[in-house]
Amino acid sequence: MEEKNSKQIRKTGRKPKNDPAVHRYSINLNAEENTKFLALFDQSGMNVKAHFITACIFQKTVKTVKIDMDAVDFHTRLTNFYSQFRAVGVNYNQIVKILYRNFSEKKASAYLFKLEKQTAEMADLCRKVIELTQEFEKEHLQKHR
């Protein structure tokens, strides 16, 4: 009985598929056709060309993904700008506290008057940024939806 256990056959490797794909086909494309094929394959977002080809042959839905790098860049820069704008707000609060703590009420009010003018200019600039953002979204981002 010990001899049977030591001589057991061990199965190693990959398990065989129930319905293996053994039928192979070959096609030839010229340079123009190959360029079109590769462009469609890139748009599909698939990783395997064979899966893309079978999806096209059997009319399965092929997902295409388009990434507008200008919109991504715009979003990144706008996010960075927003972060800087928030930092200015934090600095503004710190300046007001320091003015009232270190100066007399009259001198602090004079400095705050100057700061208020700069704040009004920054608010106008913020409105312009919002208008430009809305214009950009209307002209460029709404086209793709």
C-alpha positions as CSV (number, residue, x, y, z in Angstrom):
1,M,0.0,0.0,0.0
2,E,2.9,2.3,0.7
3,E,4.2,1.7,-2.8
4,K,0.9,2.9,-4.4
5,N,1.0,6.2,-2.4
6,S,4.5,6.9,-3.4
7,K,3.9,6.3,-7.1
8,Q,0.7,8.5,-7.4
9,I,0.6,10.5,-10.6
10,R,0.5,14.2,-9.9
11,K,-1.1,16.5,-12.5
12,T,0.7,19.7,-12.9
13,G,0.3,22.7,-15.2
14,R,-2.7,24.5,-16.5
15,K,-6.1,22.9,-16.5
16,P,-7.4,22.2,-20.1
17,K,-10.2,24.5,-21.3
18,N,-13.6,23.0,-22.1
19,D,-13.7,24.6,-25.5
20,P,-10.2,25.6,-26.6
21,A,-9.8,28.0,-29.5
22,V,-7.8,25.9,-32.0
23,H,-9.0,27.4,-35.3
24,R,-6.6,30.1,-36.5
25,Y,-7.0,32.6,-39.3
26,S,-4.6,35.0,-40.9
27,I,-5.2,38.3,-42.7
28,N,-2.9,40.7,-44.5
29,L,-3.4,44.4,-44.3
30,N,-1.6,47.1,-46.4
31,A,-0.1,50.2,-44.7
32,E,-3.3,52.3,-44.9
33,E,-5.5,49.5,-43.6
34,N,-3.1,48.7,-40.8
35,T,-3.1,52.4,-39.7
36,K,-6.9,52.5,-39.6
37,F,-6.9,49.2,-37.7
38,L,-4.4,50.4,-35.1
39,A,-6.3,53.6,-34.7
40,L,-9.6,51.7,-34.0
41,F,-7.8,49.3,-31.7
42,D,-6.3,52.3,-29.7
43,Q,-9.8,53.9,-29.4
44,S,-11.3,50.7,-28.2
45,G,-9.2,50.6,-25.1
46,M,-8.8,46.9,-25.3
47,N,-5.4,45.3,-24.5
48,V,-5.5,42.2,-26.8
49,K,-5.8,42.6,-30.5
50,A,-7.4,39.2,-30.9
51,H,-10.2,40.1,-28.6
52,F,-10.7,43.3,-30.5
53,I,-10.9,41.5,-33.8
54,T,-13.4,38.9,-32.6
55,A,-15.5,41.6,-31.1
56,C,-15.6,43.4,-34.4
57,I,-16.4,40.2,-36.4
58,F,-19.2,39.1,-34.2
59,Q,-20.5,42.7,-33.8
60,K,-20.1,42.9,-30.1
61,T,-20.1,46.4,-28.7
62,V,-16.6,47.9,-28.8
63,K,-16.0,50.6,-26.2
64,T,-14.1,53.6,-27.4
65,V,-12.5,56.0,-24.9
66,K,-11.4,59.5,-25.9
67,I,-9.4,61.5,-23.5
68,D,-9.2,65.2,-24.2
69,M,-5.8,66.2,-22.9
70,D,-6.6,69.9,-23.2
71,A,-9.5,69.5,-20.8
72,V,-7.4,67.4,-18.4
73,D,-4.7,70.1,-18.5
74,F,-7.3,72.8,-18.0
75,H,-8.8,70.9,-15.0
76,T,-5.3,70.4,-13.4
77,R,-4.4,74.1,-13.8
78,L,-7.8,75.2,-12.5
79,T,-7.4,73.0,-9.4
80,N,-3.9,74.4,-8.8
81,F,-5.3,77.9,-9.1
82,Y,-8.1,77.1,-6.7
83,S,-5.5,75.8,-4.2
84,Q,-3.6,79.0,-4.5
85,F,-6.7,81.1,-4.1
86,R,-7.5,79.2,-0.8
87,A,-4.0,79.8,0.4
88,V,-4.5,83.6,-0.2
89,G,-7.6,83.4,1.9
90,V,-5.8,81.8,4.8
91,N,-3.0,84.4,4.5
92,Y,-5.7,87.2,4.5
93,N,-7.1,85.9,7.8
94,Q,-3.7,85.7,9.3
95,I,-2.8,89.3,8.2
96,V,-6.0,90.7,9.7
97,K,-5.3,89.0,13.1
98,I,-1.7,90.2,13.1
99,L,-2.8,93.8,12.3
100,Y,-5.2,94.0,15.2
101,R,-2.8,92.3,17.5
102,N,0.4,94.4,16.7
103,F,-1.0,97.8,15.7
104,S,-3.4,100.4,17.1
105,E,-7.0,100.4,15.9
106,K,-6.4,103.4,13.8
107,K,-3.2,102.2,12.1
108,A,-4.8,98.7,11.6
109,S,-7.8,100.3,10.0
110,A,-5.6,102.2,7.5
111,Y,-3.8,99.0,6.5
112,L,-7.1,97.1,6.3
113,F,-8.5,99.8,3.9
114,K,-5.5,99.2,1.6
115,L,-6.1,95.4,1.9
116,E,-9.8,95.9,1.2
117,K,-8.9,97.6,-2.2
118,Q,-6.7,94.7,-3.1
119,T,-9.4,92.2,-2.1
120,A,-11.9,94.0,-4.4
121,E,-9.5,93.7,-7.3
122,M,-9.0,90.0,-6.5
123,A,-12.8,89.5,-6.4
124,D,-13.0,91.1,-9.9
125,L,-10.3,88.8,-11.1
126,C,-12.1,85.8,-9.6
127,R,-15.3,86.8,-11.5
128,K,-13.3,86.9,-14.7
129,V,-11.8,83.5,-14.0
130,I,-15.3,82.1,-13.4
131,E,-16.6,83.6,-16.7
132,L,-13.7,82.2,-18.6
133,T,-14.2,78.8,-17.1
134,Q,-17.9,78.8,-18.0
135,E,-17.0,79.9,-21.5
136,F,-14.4,77.2,-21.9
137,E,-16.8,74.6,-20.6
138,K,-19.6,75.7,-23.0
139,E,-17.3,75.8,-26.1
140,H,-15.1,72.8,-25.5
141,L,-16.4,70.4,-22.9
142,Q,-20.1,70.3,-24.0
143,K,-19.2,69.3,-27.5
144,H,-18.0,65.8,-26.4
145,R,-21.1,64.9,-24.4
